[in-house]
Amino acid sequence: MTEDKQKPFSMGYVLRTTAKHMRKSIDISIRKTFERVEEFEGSDKGAEVFKTLSHLHAMRKQLDDFQLKNSDQFKGA
């Protein structure tokens, strides 16, 4: 590509977009996993479902904490 036709690039935009898609995927997984809790109530699988939910919530918290800790990197056009 020549210099006049290069697409603009913004690290902030890329990071925000990536975090948004990651959060959306995690939230979908939380919702779908939670919907199945009753299916496995009282079984070993039920414990696995709750463990999965715990890990998904931890992932979302890590993503939120990372974004907060690096908020200056997420700024920009």
MODELLER restraints for C-alpha pairs under 7 A, 6 or more apart:
rsr = mdl.restraints
at = mdl.atoms
rsr.add(forms.Gaussian(group=physical.xy_distance, feature=features.Distance(at['CA:10:A'], at['CA:76:A']), mean=6.71, stdev=0.5))
rsr.add(forms.Gaussian(group=physical.xy_distance, feature=features.Distance(at['CA:10:A'], at['CA:77:A']), mean=6.33, stdev=0.5))
rsr.add(forms.Gaussian(group=physical.xy_distance, feature=features.Distance(at['CA:12:A'], at['CA:73:A']), mean=5.77, stdev=0.5))
rsr.add(forms.Gaussian(group=physical.xy_distance, feature=features.Distance(at['CA:12:A'], at['CA:74:A']), mean=4.08, stdev=0.5))
rsr.add(forms.Gaussian(group=physical.xy_distance, feature=features.Distance(at['CA:12:A'], at['CA:75:A']), mean=4.87, stdev=0.5))
rsr.add(forms.Gaussian(group=physical.xy_distance, feature=features.Distance(at['CA:12:A'], at['CA:76:A']), mean=5.11, stdev=0.5))
rsr.add(forms.Gaussian(group=physical.xy_distance, feature=features.Distance(at['CA:12:A'], at['CA:77:A']), mean=6.89, stdev=0.5))
rsr.add(forms.Gaussian(group=physical.xy_distance, feature=features.Distance(at['CA:13:A'], at['CA:74:A']), mean=6.94, stdev=0.5))
rsr.add(forms.Gaussian(group=physical.xy_distance, feature=features.Distance(at['CA:13:A'], at['CA:76:A']), mean=6.67, stdev=0.5))
rsr.add(forms.Gaussian(group=physical.xy_distance, feature=features.Distance(at['CA:13:A'], at['CA:77:A']), mean=6.29, stdev=0.5))
rsr.add(forms.Gaussian(group=physical.xy_distance, feature=features.Distance(at['CA:15:A'], at['CA:74:A']), mean=5.91, stdev=0.5))
rsr.add(forms.Gaussian(group=physical.xy_distance, feature=features.Distance(at['CA:16:A'], at['CA:74:A']), mean=5.87, stdev=0.5))
rsr.add(forms.Gaussian(group=physical.xy_distance, feature=features.Distance(at['CA:23:A'], at['CA:60:A']), mean=6.49, stdev=0.5))
rsr.add(forms.Gaussian(group=physical.xy_distance, feature=features.Distance(at['CA:26:A'], at['CA:56:A']), mean=6.43, stdev=0.5))
rsr.add(forms.Gaussian(group=physical.xy_distance, feature=features.Distance(at['CA:26:A'], at['CA:60:A']), mean=6.66, stdev=0.5))
rsr.add(forms.Gaussian(group=physical.xy_distance, feature=features.Distance(at['CA:30:A'], at['CA:53:A']), mean=6.14, stdev=0.5))
rsr.add(forms.Gaussian(group=physical.xy_distance, feature=features.Distance(at['CA:30:A'], at['CA:56:A']), mean=6.45, stdev=0.5))
rsr.add(forms.Gaussian(group=physical.xy_distance, feature=features.Distance(at['CA:33:A'], at['CA:49:A']), mean=6.83, stdev=0.5))
rsr.add(forms.Gaussian(group=physical.xy_distance, feature=features.Distance(at['CA:33:A'], at['CA:53:A']), mean=6.95, stdev=0.5))
rsr.add(forms.Gaussian(group=physical.xy_distance, feature=features.Distance(at['CA:37:A'], at['CA:46:A']), mean=6.56, stdev=0.5))
rsr.add(forms.Gaussian(group=physical.xy_distance, feature=features.Distance(at['CA:37:A'], at['CA:49:A']), mean=6.60, stdev=0.5))
rsr.add(forms.Gaussian(group=physical.xy_distance, feature=features.Distance(at['CA:40:A'], at['CA:46:A']), mean=4.51, stdev=0.5))
